Amino acid sequence: MKRLVLILTCALLSSAMFYSCKPSDEKLQKQVETVLSAAQSSVTGTVKDGVVTLNGTVDSDEAKAAAEVAVKAIKDIKSVTNNIEVKLPVVINPDEVLTTAITTALTAAGFKDVKLTVSEGVVTLTGDAKKADLQKIMEIANSAQPKKVLNQLKLK
């Protein structure tokens, strides 16, 4: 009986020692934060049971992949769930391109009474249009990727 108690005590102590050698989520969390702050991004990571979940936004697929690779390189990280969003920069066409593209598309669609002016990426629509055509006109104007579309059309 004494032997059994001794064996069980040794097993319990060895498993406690083994478990205490394993890094805690708190230690891993600090390492993840250090790695991500070095990248100077808006990405955050949370650790639970050695699994890291990445969140935030970056400007490219390369930055998303780099964050994941950097965190996976930390010793004792089991896996990484990458929930980082890639936000592509908004492209605003120059005024001349906007004017040409929208005027051509409006004319082709038969909206000859719609006039436009463009200044610093802002398209202002004036003239006359049918209420039923308004959605199509706005789609045409927005498809050219302006900064903003101002609707000053008189609807019939």
CNS distance restraints for C-alpha pairs under 8 A (distance, minus, plus):
assign (resid   1 and name CA) (resid   5 and name CA) 6.40 0.50 0.50
assign (resid   2 and name CA) (resid   6 and name CA) 6.13 0.50 0.50
assign (resid   3 and name CA) (resid   7 and name CA) 6.09 0.50 0.50
assign (resid   4 and name CA) (resid   8 and name CA) 6.09 0.50 0.50
assign (resid   5 and name CA) (resid   9 and name CA) 6.01 0.50 0.50
assign (resid   6 and name CA) (resid  10 and name CA) 6.14 0.50 0.50
assign (resid   7 and name CA) (resid  11 and name CA) 6.14 0.50 0.50
assign (resid   8 and name CA) (resid  12 and name CA) 6.07 0.50 0.50
assign (resid   9 and name CA) (resid  13 and name CA) 6.11 0.50 0.50
assign (resid  10 and name CA) (resid  14 and name CA) 6.03 0.50 0.50
assign (resid  11 and name CA) (resid  15 and name CA) 6.13 0.50 0.50
assign (resid  12 and name CA) (resid  16 and name CA) 6.17 0.50 0.50
assign (resid  13 and name CA) (resid  17 and name CA) 6.13 0.50 0.50
assign (resid  14 and name CA) (resid  18 and name CA) 6.06 0.50 0.50
assign (resid  15 and name CA) (resid  19 and name CA) 6.04 0.50 0.50
assign (resid  16 and name CA) (resid  20 and name CA) 6.10 0.50 0.50
assign (resid  17 and name CA) (resid  21 and name CA) 6.31 0.50 0.50
assign (resid  18 and name CA) (resid  22 and name CA) 6.82 0.50 0.50
assign (resid  23 and name CA) (resid  27 and name CA) 6.25 0.50 0.50
assign (resid  23 and name CA) (resid  28 and name CA) 6.81 0.50 0.50
assign (resid  23 and name CA) (resid  76 and name CA) 7.28 0.50 0.50
assign (resid  24 and name CA) (resid  28 and name CA) 6.36 0.50 0.50
assign (resid  24 and name CA) (resid  50 and name CA) 7.99 0.50 0.50
assign (resid  25 and name CA) (resid  29 and name CA) 5.82 0.50 0.50
assign (resid  25 and name CA) (resid  47 and name CA) 5.83 0.50 0.50
assign (resid  25 and name CA) (resid  48 and name CA) 6.14 0.50 0.50
assign (resid  25 and name CA) (resid  49 and name CA) 6.34 0.50 0.50
assign (resid  25 and name CA) (resid  50 and name CA) 6.17 0.50 0.50
assign (resid  26 and name CA) (resid  30 and name CA) 6.37 0.50 0.50
assign (resid  26 and name CA) (resid  47 and name CA) 7.76 0.50 0.50
assign (resid  27 and name CA) (resid  31 and name CA) 6.45 0.50 0.50
assign (resid  28 and name CA) (resid  32 and name CA) 6.12 0.50 0.50
assign (resid  28 and name CA) (resid  47 and name CA) 6.94 0.50 0.50
assign (resid  28 and name CA) (resid  50 and name CA) 7.38 0.50 0.50
assign (resid  28 and name CA) (resid  76 and name CA) 7.95 0.50 0.50
assign (resid  28 and name CA) (resid  77 and name CA) 7.56 0.50 0.50
assign (resid  29 and name CA) (resid  33 and name CA) 6.13 0.50 0.50
assign (resid  29 and name CA) (resid  45 and name CA) 7.59 0.50 0.50
assign (resid  29 and name CA) (resid  46 and name CA) 6.50 0.50 0.50
assign (resid  29 and name CA) (resid  47 and name CA) 5.68 0.50 0.50
assign (resid  30 and name CA) (resid  34 and name CA) 6.16 0.50 0.50
assign (resid  31 and name CA) (resid  35 and name CA) 6.23 0.50 0.50
assign (resid  31 and name CA) (resid  74 and name CA) 7.40 0.50 0.50
assign (resid  32 and name CA) (resid  36 and name CA) 6.12 0.50 0.50
assign (resid  32 and name CA) (resid  45 and name CA) 6.55 0.50 0.50
assign (resid  32 and name CA) (resid  46 and name CA) 7.99 0.50 0.50
assign (resid  32 and name CA) (resid  71 and name CA) 6.16 0.50 0.50
assign (resid  32 and name CA) (resid  74 and name CA) 7.61 0.50 0.50
assign (resid  33 and name CA) (resid  37 and name CA) 5.91 0.50 0.50
assign (resid  33 and name CA) (resid  44 and name CA) 7.26 0.50 0.50
assign (resid  33 and name CA) (resid  45 and name CA) 6.94 0.50 0.50
assign (resid  34 and name CA) (resid  38 and name CA) 6.22 0.50 0.50
assign (resid  35 and name CA) (resid  39 and name CA) 6.78 0.50 0.50
assign (resid  35 and name CA) (resid  70 and name CA) 6.80 0.50 0.50
assign (resid  35 and name CA) (resid  71 and name CA) 6.86 0.50 0.50
assign (resid  36 and name CA) (resid  40 and name CA) 6.80 0.50 0.50
assign (resid  36 and name CA) (resid  41 and name CA) 6.93 0.50 0.50
assign (resid  36 and name CA) (resid  43 and name CA) 6.72 0.50 0.50
assign (resid  36 and name CA) (resid  44 and name CA) 6.99 0.50 0.50
assign (resid  36 and name CA) (resid  45 and name CA) 7.89 0.50 0.50
assign (resid  36 and name CA) (resid  67 and name CA) 6.96 0.50 0.50
assign (resid  36 and name CA) (resid  70 and name CA) 7.93 0.50 0.50
assign (resid  36 and name CA) (resid  71 and name CA) 7.77 0.50 0.50
assign (resid  37 and name CA) (resid  41 and name CA) 6.76 0.50 0.50
assign (resid  39 and name CA) (resid  67 and name CA) 7.77 0.50 0.50
assign (resid  41 and name CA) (resid  58 and name CA) 7.17 0.50 0.50
assign (resid  42 and name CA) (resid  56 and name CA) 5.76 0.50 0.50
assign (resid  42 and name CA) (resid  57 and name CA) 6.24 0.50 0.50
assign (resid  42 and name CA) (resid  58 and name CA) 7.09 0.50 0.50
assign (resid  43 and name CA) (resid  54 and name CA) 6.72 0.50 0.50
assign (resid  43 and name CA) (resid  55 and name CA) 5.62 0.50 0.50
assign (resid  43 and name CA) (resid  56 and name CA) 4.42 0.50 0.50
assign (resid  43 and name CA) (resid  57 and name CA) 6.34 0.50 0.50
assign (resid  43 and name CA) (resid  58 and name CA) 7.52 0.50 0.50
assign (resid  43 and name CA) (resid  67 and name CA) 7.93 0.50 0.50
assign (resid  43 and name CA) (resid  84 and name CA) 7.21 0.50 0.50
assign (resid  44 and name CA) (resid  54 and name CA) 5.71 0.50 0.50
assign (resid  44 and name CA) (resid  55 and name CA) 5.35 0.50 0.50
assign (resid  44 and name CA) (resid  56 and name CA) 6.18 0.50 0.50
assign (resid  45 and name CA) (resid  52 and name CA) 6.12 0.50 0.50
assign (resid  45 and name CA) (resid  53 and name CA) 5.37 0.50 0.50
assign (resid  45 and name CA) (resid  54 and name CA) 4.42 0.50 0.50
assign (resid  45 and name CA) (resid  55 and name CA) 6.28 0.50 0.50
assign (resid  46 and name CA) (resid  52 and name CA) 5.44 0.50 0.50
assign (resid  46 and name CA) (resid  53 and name CA) 5.30 0.50 0.50
assign (resid  46 and name CA) (resid  54 and name CA) 6.75 0.50 0.50
assign (resid  47 and name CA) (resid  51 and name CA) 5.48 0.50 0.50
assign (resid  47 and name CA) (resid  52 and name CA) 4.51 0.50 0.50
assign (resid  47 and name CA) (resid  53 and name CA) 6.56 0.50 0.50
assign (resid  48 and name CA) (resid  52 and name CA) 6.61 0.50 0.50
assign (resid  50 and name CA) (resid  76 and name CA) 6.85 0.50 0.50
assign (resid  50 and name CA) (resid  77 and name CA) 5.10 0.50 0.50
assign (resid  50 and name CA) (resid  78 and name CA) 5.31 0.50 0.50
assign (resid  50 and name CA) (resid  79 and name CA) 7.23 0.50 0.50
assign (resid  51 and name CA) (resid  77 and name CA) 6.17 0.50 0.50
assign (resid  51 and name CA) (resid  78 and name CA) 5.44 0.50 0.50
assign (resid  51 and name CA) (resid  79 and name CA) 5.03 0.50 0.50
assign (resid  51 and name CA) (resid  80 and name CA) 5.82 0.50 0.50
assign (resid  51 and name CA) (resid  81 and name CA) 7.54 0.50 0.50
assign (resid  52 and name CA) (resid  71 and name CA) 7.90 0.50 0.50
assign (resid  52 and name CA) (resid  77 and name CA) 7.23 0.50 0.50
assign (resid  52 and name CA) (resid  78 and name CA) 7.96 0.50 0.50
assign (resid  52 and name CA) (resid  79 and name CA) 6.38 0.50 0.50
assign (resid  52 and name CA) (resid  80 and name CA) 4.75 0.50 0.50
assign (resid  52 and name CA) (resid  81 and name CA) 6.14 0.50 0.50
assign (resid  53 and name CA) (resid  80 and name CA) 5.83 0.50 0.50
assign (resid  53 and name CA) (resid  81 and name CA) 4.67 0.50 0.50
assign (resid  53 and name CA) (resid  82 and name CA) 6.07 0.50 0.50
assign (resid  53 and name CA) (resid  83 and name CA) 7.00 0.50 0.50
assign (resid  54 and name CA) (resid  68 and name CA) 7.72 0.50 0.50
assign (resid  54 and name CA) (resid  80 and name CA) 7.30 0.50 0.50
assign (resid  54 and name CA) (resid  81 and name CA) 6.15 0.50 0.50
assign (resid  54 and name CA) (resid  82 and name CA) 4.95 0.50 0.50
assign (resid  54 and name CA) (resid  83 and name CA) 5.45 0.50 0.50
assign (resid  54 and name CA) (resid  84 and name CA) 6.06 0.50 0.50
assign (resid  55 and name CA) (resid  82 and name CA) 6.95 0.50 0.50
assign (resid  55 and name CA) (resid  83 and name CA) 5.06 0.50 0.50
assign (resid  55 and name CA) (resid  84 and name CA) 4.71 0.50 0.50
assign (resid  55 and name CA) (resid  85 and name CA) 7.54 0.50 0.50
assign (resid  56 and name CA) (resid  83 and name CA) 7.39 0.50 0.50
assign (resid  56 and name CA) (resid  84 and name CA) 5.01 0.50 0.50
assign (resid  56 and name CA) (resid  85 and name CA) 6.23 0.50 0.50
assign (resid  57 and name CA) (resid  84 and name CA) 5.53 0.50 0.50
assign (resid  57 and name CA) (resid  85 and name CA) 4.68 0.50 0.50
assign (resid  57 and name CA) (resid  86 and name CA) 5.69 0.50 0.50
assign (resid  57 and name CA) (resid  87 and name CA) 6.43 0.50 0.50
assign (resid  58 and name CA) (resid  63 and name CA) 6.31 0.50 0.50
assign (resid  58 and name CA) (resid  64 and name CA) 6.45 0.50 0.50
assign (resid  58 and name CA) (resid  84 and name CA) 7.17 0.50 0.50
assign (resid  58 and name CA) (resid  85 and name CA) 6.37 0.50 0.50
assign (resid  58 and name CA) (resid  86 and name CA) 5.06 0.50 0.50
assign (resid  58 and name CA) (resid  87 and name CA) 6.06 0.50 0.50
assign (resid  59 and name CA) (resid  63 and name CA) 6.98 0.50 0.50
assign (resid  59 and name CA) (resid  86 and name CA) 5.51 0.50 0.50
assign (resid  59 and name CA) (resid  87 and name CA) 5.24 0.50 0.50
assign (resid  59 and name CA) (resid  88 and name CA) 5.64 0.50 0.50
assign (resid  59 and name CA) (resid  89 and name CA) 7.07 0.50 0.50
assign (resid  60 and name CA) (resid  64 and name CA) 6.54 0.50 0.50
assign (resid  60 and name CA) (resid  86 and name CA) 5.63 0.50 0.50
assign (resid  60 and name CA) (resid  87 and name CA) 7.14 0.50 0.50
assign (resid  60 and name CA) (resid  88 and name CA) 6.88 0.50 0.50
assign (resid  61 and name CA) (resid  65 and name CA) 6.21 0.50 0.50
assign (resid  61 and name CA) (resid  86 and name CA) 6.32 0.50 0.50
assign (resid  62 and name CA) (resid  66 and name CA) 6.01 0.50 0.50
assign (resid  63 and name CA) (resid  67 and name CA) 6.23 0.50 0.50
assign (resid  64 and name CA) (resid  68 and name CA) 6.59 0.50 0.50
assign (resid  64 and name CA) (resid  84 and name CA) 6.31 0.50 0.50
assign (resid  64 and name CA) (resid  85 and name CA) 7.72 0.50 0.50
assign (resid  64 and name CA) (resid  86 and name CA) 7.16 0.50 0.50
assign (resid  65 and name CA) (resid  69 and name CA) 6.19 0.50 0.50
assign (resid  66 and name CA) (resid  70 and name CA) 6.06 0.50 0.50
assign (resid  67 and name CA) (resid  71 and name CA) 6.29 0.50 0.50
assign (resid  68 and name CA) (resid  72 and name CA) 6.08 0.50 0.50
assign (resid  68 and name CA) (resid  80 and name CA) 6.88 0.50 0.50
assign (resid  68 and name CA) (resid  82 and name CA) 6.69 0.50 0.50
assign (resid  69 and name CA) (resid  73 and name CA) 6.27 0.50 0.50
assign (resid  70 and name CA) (resid  74 and name CA) 7.23 0.50 0.50
assign (resid  71 and name CA) (resid  77 and name CA) 7.77 0.50 0.50
assign (resid  71 and name CA) (resid  80 and name CA) 7.54 0.50 0.50
assign (resid  72 and name CA) (resid  77 and name CA) 6.29 0.50 0.50
assign (resid  72 and name CA) (resid  79 and name CA) 6.89 0.50 0.50
assign (resid  72 and name CA) (resid  80 and name CA) 6.64 0.50 0.50
assign (resid  73 and name CA) (resid  77 and name CA) 7.79 0.50 0.50
assign (resid  91 and name CA) (resid 145 and name CA) 6.96 0.50 0.50
assign (resid  92 and name CA) (resid 121 and name CA) 6.71 0.50 0.50
assign (resid  92 and name CA) (resid 145 and name CA) 5.56 0.50 0.50
assign (resid  92 and name CA) (resid 146 and name CA) 5.39 0.50 0.50
assign (resid  92 and name CA) (resid 147 and name CA) 5.88 0.50 0.50
assign (resid  93 and name CA) (resid  97 and name CA) 6.19 0.50 0.50
assign (resid  93 and name CA) (resid  98 and name CA) 6.17 0.50 0.50
assign (resid  93 and name CA) (resid 121 and name CA) 6.93 0.50 0.50
assign (resid  93 and name CA) (resid 144 and name CA) 7.32 0.50 0.50
assign (resid  93 and name CA) (resid 145 and name CA) 6.18 0.50 0.50
assign (resid  93 and name CA) (resid 146 and name CA) 6.19 0.50 0.50
assign (resid  94 and name CA) (resid  98 and name CA) 6.29 0.50 0.50
assign (resid  94 and name CA) (resid 120 and name CA) 7.70 0.50 0.50
assign (resid  94 and name CA) (resid 121 and name CA) 6.48 0.50 0.50
assign (resid  95 and name CA) (resid  99 and name CA) 6.08 0.50 0.50
assign (resid  95 and name CA) (resid 118 and name CA) 5.81 0.50 0.50
assign (resid  95 and name CA) (resid 119 and name CA) 6.38 0.50 0.50
assign (resid  95 and name CA) (resid 120 and name CA) 6.41 0.50 0.50
assign (resid  95 and name CA) (resid 121 and name CA) 5.64 0.50 0.50
assign (resid  96 and name CA) (resid 100 and name CA) 6.19 0.50 0.50
assign (resid  97 and name CA) (resid 101 and name CA) 5.97 0.50 0.50
assign (resid  98 and name CA) (resid 102 and name CA) 5.94 0.50 0.50
assign (resid  98 and name CA) (resid 118 and name CA) 7.31 0.50 0.50
assign (resid  98 and name CA) (resid 121 and name CA) 7.62 0.50 0.50
assign (resid  98 and name CA) (resid 123 and name CA) 7.97 0.50 0.50
assign (resid  98 and name CA) (resid 144 and name CA) 5.95 0.50 0.50
assign (resid  98 and name CA) (resid 145 and name CA) 7.64 0.50 0.50
assign (resid  98 and name CA) (resid 146 and name CA) 6.82 0.50 0.50
assign (resid  99 and name CA) (resid 103 and name CA) 5.89 0.50 0.50
assign (resid  99 and name CA) (resid 116 and name CA) 7.57 0.50 0.50
assign (resid  99 and name CA) (resid 117 and name CA) 7.31 0.50 0.50
assign (resid  99 and name CA) (resid 118 and name CA) 6.46 0.50 0.50
assign (resid 100 and name CA) (resid 104 and name CA) 5.98 0.50 0.50
assign (resid 101 and name CA) (resid 105 and name CA) 6.17 0.50 0.50
assign (resid 101 and name CA) (resid 144 and name CA) 6.44 0.50 0.50
assign (resid 102 and name CA) (resid 106 and name CA) 5.97 0.50 0.50
assign (resid 102 and name CA) (resid 140 and name CA) 6.51 0.50 0.50
assign (resid 102 and name CA) (resid 141 and name CA) 5.70 0.50 0.50
assign (resid 102 and name CA) (resid 144 and name CA) 6.57 0.50 0.50
assign (resid 103 and name CA) (resid 107 and name CA) 6.08 0.50 0.50
assign (resid 103 and name CA) (resid 115 and name CA) 7.95 0.50 0.50
assign (resid 103 and name CA) (resid 116 and name CA) 7.64 0.50 0.50
assign (resid 104 and name CA) (resid 108 and name CA) 6.10 0.50 0.50
assign (resid 105 and name CA) (resid 109 and name CA) 6.15 0.50 0.50
assign (resid 105 and name CA) (resid 140 and name CA) 6.64 0.50 0.50
assign (resid 106 and name CA) (resid 110 and name CA) 6.28 0.50 0.50
assign (resid 106 and name CA) (resid 111 and name CA) 5.18 0.50 0.50
assign (resid 106 and name CA) (resid 112 and name CA) 6.96 0.50 0.50
assign (resid 106 and name CA) (resid 114 and name CA) 7.54 0.50 0.50
assign (resid 106 and name CA) (resid 137 and name CA) 7.14 0.50 0.50
assign (resid 106 and name CA) (resid 140 and name CA) 7.01 0.50 0.50
assign (resid 107 and name CA) (resid 111 and name CA) 5.53 0.50 0.50
assign (resid 107 and name CA) (resid 112 and name CA) 5.64 0.50 0.50
assign (resid 111 and name CA) (resid 129 and name CA) 7.53 0.50 0.50
assign (resid 111 and name CA) (resid 137 and name CA) 7.93 0.50 0.50
assign (resid 113 and name CA) (resid 127 and name CA) 5.67 0.50 0.50
assign (resid 113 and name CA) (resid 128 and name CA) 5.51 0.50 0.50
assign (resid 113 and name CA) (resid 129 and name CA) 6.80 0.50 0.50
assign (resid 114 and name CA) (resid 125 and name CA) 6.74 0.50 0.50
assign (resid 114 and name CA) (resid 126 and name CA) 5.92 0.50 0.50
assign (resid 114 and name CA) (resid 127 and name CA) 4.77 0.50 0.50
assign (resid 114 and name CA) (resid 128 and name CA) 5.91 0.50 0.50
assign (resid 114 and name CA) (resid 129 and name CA) 6.70 0.50 0.50
assign (resid 114 and name CA) (resid 153 and name CA) 7.54 0.50 0.50
assign (resid 115 and name CA) (resid 125 and name CA) 5.83 0.50 0.50
assign (resid 115 and name CA) (resid 126 and name CA) 5.14 0.50 0.50
assign (resid 115 and name CA) (resid 127 and name CA) 5.61 0.50 0.50
assign (resid 116 and name CA) (resid 123 and name CA) 6.63 0.50 0.50
assign (resid 116 and name CA) (resid 124 and name CA) 5.45 0.50 0.50
assign (resid 116 and name CA) (resid 125 and name CA) 4.59 0.50 0.50
assign (resid 116 and name CA) (resid 126 and name CA) 5.96 0.50 0.50
assign (resid 117 and name CA) (resid 123 and name CA) 5.81 0.50 0.50
assign (resid 117 and name CA) (resid 124 and name CA) 5.30 0.50 0.50
assign (resid 117 and name CA) (resid 125 and name CA) 6.85 0.50 0.50
assign (resid 118 and name CA) (resid 122 and name CA) 5.51 0.50 0.50
assign (resid 118 and name CA) (resid 123 and name CA) 4.54 0.50 0.50
assign (resid 118 and name CA) (resid 124 and name CA) 6.34 0.50 0.50
assign (resid 119 and name CA) (resid 123 and name CA) 6.76 0.50 0.50
assign (resid 121 and name CA) (resid 146 and name CA) 5.18 0.50 0.50
assign (resid 121 and name CA) (resid 147 and name CA) 4.98 0.50 0.50
assign (resid 121 and name CA) (resid 148 and name CA) 6.83 0.50 0.50
assign (resid 122 and name CA) (resid 146 and name CA) 6.09 0.50 0.50
assign (resid 122 and name CA) (resid 147 and name CA) 5.47 0.50 0.50
assign (resid 122 and name CA) (resid 148 and name CA) 4.82 0.50 0.50
assign (resid 122 and name CA) (resid 149 and name CA) 5.87 0.50 0.50
assign (resid 122 and name CA) (resid 150 and name CA) 7.33 0.50 0.50
assign (resid 123 and name CA) (resid 141 and name CA) 7.61 0.50 0.50
assign (resid 123 and name CA) (resid 146 and name CA) 6.74 0.50 0.50
assign (resid 123 and name CA) (resid 147 and name CA) 7.88 0.50 0.50
assign (resid 123 and name CA) (resid 148 and name CA) 6.23 0.50 0.50
assign (resid 123 and name CA) (resid 149 and name CA) 4.74 0.50 0.50
assign (resid 123 and name CA) (resid 150 and name CA) 6.05 0.50 0.50
assign (resid 124 and name CA) (resid 149 and name CA) 5.90 0.50 0.50
assign (resid 124 and name CA) (resid 150 and name CA) 4.63 0.50 0.50
assign (resid 124 and name CA) (resid 151 and name CA) 6.14 0.50 0.50
assign (resid 124 and name CA) (resid 152 and name CA) 6.88 0.50 0.50
assign (resid 125 and name CA) (resid 149 and name CA) 7.43 0.50 0.50
assign (resid 125 and name CA) (resid 150 and name CA) 6.16 0.50 0.50
assign (resid 125 and name CA) (resid 151 and name CA) 5.16 0.50 0.50
assign (resid 125 and name CA) (resid 152 and name CA) 5.50 0.50 0.50
assign (resid 125 and name CA) (resid 153 and name CA) 6.02 0.50 0.50
assign (resid 126 and name CA) (resid 151 and name CA) 7.01 0.50 0.50
assign (resid 126 and name CA) (resid 152 and name CA) 5.01 0.50 0.50
assign (resid 126 and name CA) (resid 153 and name CA) 4.57 0.50 0.50
assign (resid 126 and name CA) (resid 154 and name CA) 7.28 0.50 0.50
assign (resid 127 and name CA) (resid 152 and name CA) 7.59 0.50 0.50
assign (resid 127 and name CA) (resid 153 and name CA) 5.24 0.50 0.50
assign (resid 127 and name CA) (resid 154 and name CA) 6.11 0.50 0.50
assign (resid 128 and name CA) (resid 153 and name CA) 5.64 0.50 0.50
assign (resid 128 and name CA) (resid 154 and name CA) 4.82 0.50 0.50
assign (resid 128 and name CA) (resid 155 and name CA) 5.99 0.50 0.50
assign (resid 128 and name CA) (resid 156 and name CA) 7.15 0.50 0.50
assign (resid 129 and name CA) (resid 133 and name CA) 6.66 0.50 0.50
assign (resid 129 and name CA) (resid 134 and name CA) 6.96 0.50 0.50
assign (resid 129 and name CA) (resid 153 and name CA) 6.58 0.50 0.50
assign (resid 129 and name CA) (resid 154 and name CA) 6.29 0.50 0.50
assign (resid 129 and name CA) (resid 155 and name CA) 5.14 0.50 0.50
assign (resid 129 and name CA) (resid 156 and name CA) 6.14 0.50 0.50
assign (resid 130 and name CA) (resid 134 and name CA) 6.68 0.50 0.50
assign (resid 130 and name CA) (resid 155 and name CA) 5.37 0.50 0.50
assign (resid 130 and name CA) (resid 156 and name CA) 4.87 0.50 0.50
assign (resid 131 and name CA) (resid 155 and name CA) 5.31 0.50 0.50
assign (resid 131 and name CA) (resid 156 and name CA) 6.00 0.50 0.50
assign (resid 133 and name CA) (resid 137 and name CA) 6.23 0.50 0.50
assign (resid 134 and name CA) (resid 138 and name CA) 6.17 0.50 0.50
assign (resid 135 and name CA) (resid 139 and name CA) 6.18 0.50 0.50
assign (resid 136 and name CA) (resid 140 and name CA) 6.22 0.50 0.50
assign (resid 137 and name CA) (resid 141 and name CA) 6.29 0.50 0.50
assign (resid 138 and name CA) (resid 142 and name CA) 6.05 0.50 0.50
assign (resid 138 and name CA) (resid 149 and name CA) 7.81 0.50 0.50
assign (resid 139 and name CA) (resid 143 and name CA) 5.91 0.50 0.50
assign (resid 140 and name CA) (resid 144 and name CA) 7.05 0.50 0.50
assign (resid 141 and name CA) (resid 145 and name CA) 7.75 0.50 0.50
assign (resid 141 and name CA) (resid 146 and name CA) 7.66 0.50 0.50
assign (resid 141 and name CA) (resid 149 and name CA) 6.98 0.50 0.50
assign (resid 142 and name CA) (resid 146 and name CA) 6.29 0.50 0.50
assign (resid 142 and name CA) (resid 148 and name CA) 7.85 0.50 0.50
assign (resid 142 and name CA) (resid 149 and name CA) 6.93 0.50 0.50
